[in-house]
Amino acid sequence: MLENWKHWIKQAANAIEDWFEQEERSFADIAHFIRCHPDTSVTEQTWLGLTYRFYSLHLKHVSFSMEARKKGTNEEHILFLSVCRPLKAPIVYRSYDEQGDLYRVIHVPPLTQQAASRP
């Protein structure tokens, strides 16, 4: 019984610590972060004359995936963006969703100093 309480208290302390360390960022900010991070992997595919880019970034405690349609030389339209953290429901932006807002602010772990995790 005592071990269960210790485990529960440790989980609660970690959750509180995670909450205080979080930053508020919009999906647009996160998209920019993903594009500019040196460890982001990008693949590009063209179907029926439309070019799509698929981004993937795995940091220490968070994974990002993003899909975008290329519009011009350096422009793209973000179609999908997800932020996944361990033991948490993913936070997702979908451009086709009526509730989707690229400038909606969400809570994420600090992104400024994170390096990619190595398998």
C-alpha positions in Angstrom: 0.0 0.0 0.0 2.8 2.4 0.9 4.6 1.7 -2.4 1.3 2.6 -4.3 1.2 5.9 -2.5 4.8 6.7 -3.2 4.3 5.8 -6.9 1.2 8.0 -7.0 2.9 10.9 -5.3 5.9 10.6 -7.7 3.5 10.7 -10.7 1.7 13.7 -9.4 4.9 15.6 -8.8 6.1 14.8 -12.3 2.8 15.9 -13.8 3.0 19.2 -11.8 6.6 19.8 -12.9 5.7 19.1 -16.5 2.8 21.5 -16.3 5.0 24.4 -15.0 7.6 23.8 -17.6 5.2 24.1 -20.5 5.1 26.9 -23.0 2.2 28.4 -24.9 2.7 28.1 -28.6 0.4 28.3 -31.6 0.3 25.6 -34.3 1.8 28.1 -36.7 4.8 28.6 -34.3 5.2 24.8 -33.9 5.1 24.4 -37.7 7.9 27.0 -38.0 9.9 25.2 -35.3 9.5 21.9 -37.1 10.6 23.4 -40.5 13.6 25.1 -39.0 14.9 22.3 -36.6 18.1 20.7 -38.0 17.0 17.2 -37.0 13.7 17.3 -38.8 13.3 14.6 -41.5 11.4 15.7 -44.6 10.1 13.7 -47.5 8.5 15.1 -50.6 6.1 13.4 -52.9 4.1 14.5 -56.0 0.7 13.1 -56.9 -1.4 14.3 -59.8 0.7 17.4 -60.1 0.4 18.4 -56.5 3.5 18.3 -54.3 3.3 17.3 -50.6 5.9 17.5 -47.9 5.9 15.2 -44.8 7.9 16.3 -41.8 8.8 14.2 -38.8 10.7 15.3 -35.6 11.3 13.3 -32.4 12.6 15.2 -29.4 13.3 13.9 -25.9 9.7 14.0 -24.7 7.6 14.9 -27.7 7.1 13.8 -31.3 5.9 16.0 -34.1 4.5 15.1 -37.5 3.3 17.6 -40.1 1.9 17.3 -43.6 1.9 20.3 -46.0 1.0 21.0 -49.6 3.6 23.0 -51.5 2.0 26.1 -53.0 4.9 28.0 -54.5 8.7 28.1 -54.3 8.9 28.6 -50.6 5.2 28.6 -49.6 3.1 25.7 -48.3 -0.3 25.1 -46.8 -0.3 23.1 -43.6 -2.8 20.3 -43.8 -2.0 18.3 -40.7 0.1 18.8 -37.6 0.3 16.6 -34.5 2.1 16.9 -31.2 2.4 13.6 -29.3 3.7 13.2 -25.7 4.0 10.1 -23.6 0.9 9.1 -21.7 -1.1 12.1 -23.1 -3.6 12.4 -25.9 -2.1 13.8 -29.1 -2.9 17.4 -29.9 -3.9 17.7 -33.6 -4.5 20.4 -36.1 -6.3 19.5 -39.3 -6.9 22.2 -42.0 -10.2 20.6 -43.1 -11.7 20.6 -39.6 -14.2 23.4 -39.0 -12.8 23.8 -35.5 -9.2 23.9 -36.8 -7.3 27.1 -36.1 -3.6 27.4 -37.1 -3.2 30.2 -34.6 -4.8 28.4 -31.7 -2.5 28.4 -28.7 -1.7 25.1 -27.0 0.6 24.0 -24.2 3.8 22.1 -25.2 7.1 21.3 -23.5 9.8 23.9 -23.9 11.0 23.8 -27.5 13.8 26.3 -27.6 16.7 24.1 -26.3 15.5 20.6 -27.2 17.7 18.3 -29.3 16.4 15.3 -31.2 16.5 12.0 -29.4 18.8 9.4 -30.9 17.6 5.8 -31.1 
